[in-house]
Amino acid sequence: MRWAGFGSIWLMGLLVGGCSGSEACVDFADEVLVVAAYTDDGKDTRVEVELRRAAAGEDSIPVKLCADGSLAFDKVGLAGVKRPSGAVVYEAIMDSGTDTKPVLHTLRLENDDGVSEFTGEIDAPGFAVSLPANNAKVSRAAELAIAWEPAREGTITLRLSDEIDGETCLAGPLELDAADSGELKIAAGEIALSPDTSVKATCAAFVTLSRRAEATLMTSRGGVTLHPDSRIEATNSRVRAFRSVP
């Protein structure tokens, strides 16, 4: 069974409380579902981890570690944060990655029972956008050329919009998956305006390119076994601003 809909996951300093063996925390004595989101925007990388008791089902909220536990991702300590909903998540901010090849990431758990490590290999290297030129004016009546490097096998996801989830000038976001070949063209007239926008309008627009990958978290050290759906979900994105003109 695929567990979905965990969304983004947030972390910060450990929340304490003597709760071992209770429903208030997870001590890994029973099977645990762990989902780590690794998001790189070219400036920073955010790591966010959620822990769920597998027996509680996919609709359960993320829970905290017991007081004797701590987590680290690639040797960077994760801090626990409690959301208004009561969910607890773990997070850290790191430098943007510079690797061009697949990377084996490690999630490390330490508690009174010892050390366990879980690994997953992610292939979503960074890249640089060269077209359109930053803040260039691009006519909606002309073809829009998009270019990035280095190219690679696989797919890349394009999102073109006037703001995050907005329709203030352009129509709803244009989203598609394309070959990660280093170039992509949007046909003339394919970028539409919002119904209330003048045909003569200049719209601030953004192209977002994203490479995504997923890997199962497997136990590489220690005696803890995670739920089979435990995984790393990685996104490596770059944004280029331009001006959409008549």
C-alpha positions in Angstrom: 0.0 0.0 0.0 1.3 3.4 -1.0 1.1 6.0 1.7 0.4 9.5 0.2 -0.4 13.0 1.1 2.2 13.6 3.7 3.1 17.0 2.1 6.0 19.0 3.3 7.6 18.0 6.6 9.1 20.5 9.1 11.7 20.0 11.9 13.5 21.8 14.8 15.1 21.0 18.2 14.0 17.9 20.0 10.8 18.0 22.1 11.3 16.2 25.3 9.0 14.3 27.7 9.2 10.9 29.3 6.7 9.1 27.1 8.4 5.8 26.2 5.8 3.1 25.6 2.9 5.6 25.4 0.9 7.0 22.6 2.5 10.4 23.0 5.8 9.5 21.3 7.4 6.9 19.0 10.3 4.8 20.3 10.6 2.5 17.3 9.7 -0.6 19.4 6.9 -1.0 16.8 7.0 -0.5 13.1 7.3 3.2 12.1 6.7 5.0 8.8 9.3 7.6 8.1 9.1 10.1 5.2 11.9 12.6 4.6 11.4 15.5 2.1 14.7 16.9 0.7 14.1 20.2 -1.1 16.9 22.1 -2.8 16.2 25.5 -4.4 19.8 26.3 -5.5 20.4 28.4 -2.4 19.5 26.2 0.5 18.3 22.6 1.1 15.5 22.0 3.5 15.1 18.5 5.1 11.8 17.7 6.7 11.0 14.4 8.4 7.7 12.9 9.6 7.3 9.9 11.9 4.1 7.9 12.0 3.2 4.7 13.8 2.4 2.3 10.9 -0.4 0.7 12.9 -2.2 4.1 13.2 -2.8 4.3 9.5 -2.1 6.9 6.8 -4.5 9.5 8.4 -2.6 9.7 11.6 -0.6 12.8 12.5 3.2 12.8 12.8 4.4 12.2 16.3 7.5 13.1 18.3 10.5 10.9 19.3 10.6 9.8 22.9 12.9 11.7 25.2 15.9 9.5 24.7 15.9 9.8 20.9 17.5 12.1 18.3 17.7 12.3 14.5 20.3 13.5 12.1 20.2 13.7 8.3 23.7 13.4 6.6 25.3 14.2 9.9 23.2 17.4 10.4 21.0 17.3 13.6 17.3 17.6 13.1 15.2 19.8 15.4 11.6 19.0 16.4 8.7 21.5 15.9 5.1 21.1 17.1 2.5 22.4 14.7 -0.9 23.9 15.8 -2.6 20.6 14.8 -0.5 18.8 17.4 1.7 17.1 14.7 5.5 17.1 15.4 8.0 17.2 12.6 11.8 17.4 12.4 13.8 19.7 10.2 17.1 21.3 9.2 18.4 23.8 6.7 21.6 23.0 4.9 23.7 24.4 2.0 22.5 23.7 -1.5 23.9 20.5 -2.9 26.6 20.5 -5.6 26.7 16.8 -6.5 26.2 15.9 -10.1 25.9 12.1 -9.5 23.5 10.0 -7.3 23.9 10.7 -3.6 23.5 8.1 -0.8 21.7 10.0 2.0 21.7 8.7 5.6 19.1 9.2 8.3 20.6 8.4 11.8 18.6 7.5 14.9 20.1 7.5 18.3 18.4 6.4 21.5 19.0 4.4 24.6 19.0 1.2 22.5 21.9 2.4 20.4 22.3 3.7 16.9 20.4 2.8 13.7 21.0 4.2 10.3 18.7 4.2 7.2 19.9 5.0 3.7 18.4 5.9 0.3 20.1 6.9 -2.9 18.8 10.0 -4.7 19.5 11.0 -8.3 18.2 14.6 -8.7 21.3 16.8 -9.3 21.3 20.5 -9.5 21.4 22.6 -12.7 21.4 26.1 -14.0 18.8 27.9 -16.1 20.2 30.0 -19.0 16.9 30.8 -20.9 14.9 32.9 -20.7 17.3 35.6 -19.6 16.6 36.9 -16.2 13.8 39.5 -16.3 13.8 39.4 -20.1 10.7 40.6 -22.0 9.2 37.7 -23.9 6.2 38.3 -26.2 3.2 36.0 -25.8 2.9 36.1 -29.6 6.3 34.4 -29.9 7.8 31.1 -28.9 9.3 31.0 -25.4 12.6 29.2 -25.3 13.7 27.6 -22.0 17.2 26.1 -21.5 19.2 24.6 -18.6 22.3 22.6 -18.1 23.5 20.1 -17.6 21.0 17.9 -19.4 20.4 14.3 -18.4 18.2 11.3 -19.0 14.8 11.2 -17.4 12.1 13.9 -17.1 11.9 17.4 -15.7 8.8 19.2 -14.5 7.9 22.7 -15.8 5.7 25.2 -14.0 5.0 28.6 -15.6 2.9 31.1 -13.6 2.7 34.8 -12.7 3.0 34.1 -9.0 2.8 31.1 -6.6 -0.6 29.6 -7.3 -1.9 32.9 -8.6 -4.0 34.1 -11.6 -3.6 37.9 -11.1 -2.3 38.6 -14.6 -1.7 35.3 -16.5 -4.2 32.5 -16.5 -3.8 29.5 -14.3 -0.3 27.9 -14.2 1.0 26.0 -17.1 2.4 22.7 -15.9 3.9 19.8 -17.8 6.6 17.0 -17.7 9.2 17.1 -20.4 12.4 15.3 -21.4 15.3 16.5 -19.3 17.2 17.3 -22.5 18.4 20.8 -21.6 15.9 22.7 -23.8 12.2 23.2 -24.1 10.0 25.5 -26.1 6.5 26.9 -25.3 4.6 27.6 -28.5 3.4 31.1 -29.4 0.0 31.8 -27.9 0.2 29.0 -25.3 0.7 31.4 -22.4 -2.8 32.7 -21.7 -4.0 35.8 -19.8 -6.4 35.9 -16.9 -9.9 36.8 -18.1 -9.7 40.3 -16.5 -6.3 41.1 -17.9 -5.8 43.6 -20.8 -4.3 42.1 -23.9 -1.7 44.9 -23.7 -0.6 43.9 -20.1 2.9 43.1 -19.1 2.9 40.3 -16.5 5.7 39.4 -14.1 6.1 35.7 -14.8 8.2 32.8 -13.4 9.5 29.5 -14.9 10.2 26.8 -12.3 12.0 23.7 -13.4 12.1 20.7 -11.0 13.9 17.4 -10.9 12.3 14.9 -8.6 13.4 11.5 -7.3 12.3 9.1 -4.6 14.2 6.3 -2.8 13.2 3.7 -0.2 14.8 4.2 3.3 16.5 0.9 4.1 18.2 -0.1 7.4 21.9 -0.1 6.9 22.9 -0.2 10.6 21.2 -1.3 13.8 18.2 -3.3 14.7 15.4 -1.0 13.8 13.3 -1.9 10.7 11.1 0.8 9.2 7.7 0.4 7.4 8.3 -0.7 3.8 6.9 2.6 2.5 9.5 4.7 4.4 11.3 6.9 1.9 13.1 10.0 0.9 11.3 12.3 -1.5 13.7 14.8 -3.2 13.0 17.9 -5.3 15.7 20.0 -6.9 14.2 23.2 -8.4 15.4 26.4 -10.1 13.3 29.5 -10.8 13.8 32.1 -13.6 11.8 35.4 -13.6 10.8 37.0 -16.9 8.2 39.5 -18.2 5.4 38.3 -20.4 4.5 41.1 -22.8 2.0 41.4 -25.8 
